Amino acid sequence: MAPNTDVYTRTLVVTMKSPSVGKSTSQVSELTGIQPRTIDRIYSRAIAAGFEPNVLPLKILPHHVQDAPRSGRPSKQT
C-alpha cells in the first residue's frame, strides 16, 4: 500500500480497532492491506489526539485522523 494512507482509510482503521468492533491488528491488516505497525500507529495517534474508544456512540472527528505535518523544502514563493 502507499506510504501515506488517506483520511477515509485511517478512519476505517480506527473504527475497526475500537473495542466496540473488536478487530485485532492482524484482522485489520488482512482486510485493508496495511502493515500491522502502521495500523497500531494510526490508532495510537487517534487516541493521543483525543479519540475515546470506549465511549458509545463512536465519535471520530477530523482532527483524530488528520495527516501529520511533514518537513521538507518550503514551497516556492512568487
C-alpha positions as CSV (number, residue, x, y, z in Angstrom):
1,M,0.0,0.0,0.0
2,A,1.0,3.6,-0.4
3,P,3.1,5.0,2.4
4,N,0.5,7.7,3.1
5,T,-3.0,6.5,3.8
6,D,-5.9,8.7,3.1
7,V,-8.3,10.1,5.8
8,Y,-11.0,7.6,5.0
9,T,-8.7,4.6,5.4
10,R,-7.4,5.9,8.7
11,T,-11.0,6.4,9.9
12,L,-11.8,2.8,8.9
13,V,-8.7,1.5,10.8
14,V,-9.7,3.5,14.0
15,T,-13.3,2.2,13.7
16,M,-12.3,-1.4,13.3
17,K,-9.7,-1.3,16.1
18,S,-12.1,0.2,18.6
19,P,-13.4,-2.1,21.3
20,S,-17.0,-1.9,20.1
21,V,-16.0,-3.6,16.8
22,G,-13.1,-5.6,18.3
23,K,-11.0,-6.5,15.4
24,S,-7.3,-7.3,16.1
25,T,-4.4,-5.7,14.3
26,S,-3.8,-8.7,12.2
27,Q,-7.5,-8.9,11.2
28,V,-7.5,-5.2,10.2
29,S,-4.3,-5.8,8.3
30,E,-5.8,-8.6,6.3
31,L,-8.9,-6.6,5.5
32,T,-7.1,-3.4,4.5
33,G,-3.7,-4.5,3.3
34,I,-1.9,-2.1,5.6
35,Q,1.0,-3.3,7.6
36,P,0.3,-4.0,11.3
37,R,2.8,-1.4,12.6
38,T,1.1,1.3,10.5
39,I,-2.3,0.3,11.9
40,D,-1.1,0.5,15.5
41,R,0.5,3.9,14.8
42,I,-2.7,5.2,13.3
43,Y,-4.8,4.0,16.3
44,S,-2.3,5.4,18.9
45,R,-2.2,8.8,17.2
46,A,-6.0,8.9,17.2
47,I,-6.1,8.2,20.9
48,A,-3.4,10.8,21.5
49,A,-5.5,13.3,19.6
50,G,-8.4,12.8,21.9
51,F,-10.3,9.8,20.4
52,E,-12.2,7.9,23.2
53,P,-12.6,4.3,22.1
54,N,-14.8,3.2,25.0
55,V,-17.4,5.8,24.6
56,L,-20.5,4.9,22.6
57,P,-21.5,6.1,20.0
58,L,-18.1,6.4,18.5
59,K,-17.1,10.0,17.6
60,I,-14.2,10.1,15.1
61,L,-13.5,13.7,14.5
62,P,-11.3,15.1,11.6
63,H,-8.5,16.1,14.0
64,H,-8.3,12.5,15.3
65,V,-7.3,11.2,11.8
66,Q,-5.7,14.2,10.1
67,D,-2.5,13.9,8.3
68,A,0.6,14.9,10.3
69,P,2.6,17.9,9.0
70,R,5.7,16.9,7.1
71,S,9.0,18.6,7.0
72,G,10.7,19.4,3.7
73,R,11.6,22.1,1.4
74,P,9.3,25.1,1.7
75,S,7.1,25.9,-1.3
76,K,8.4,28.5,-3.7
77,Q,7.1,32.0,-3.1
78,T,6.3,34.1,-6.1
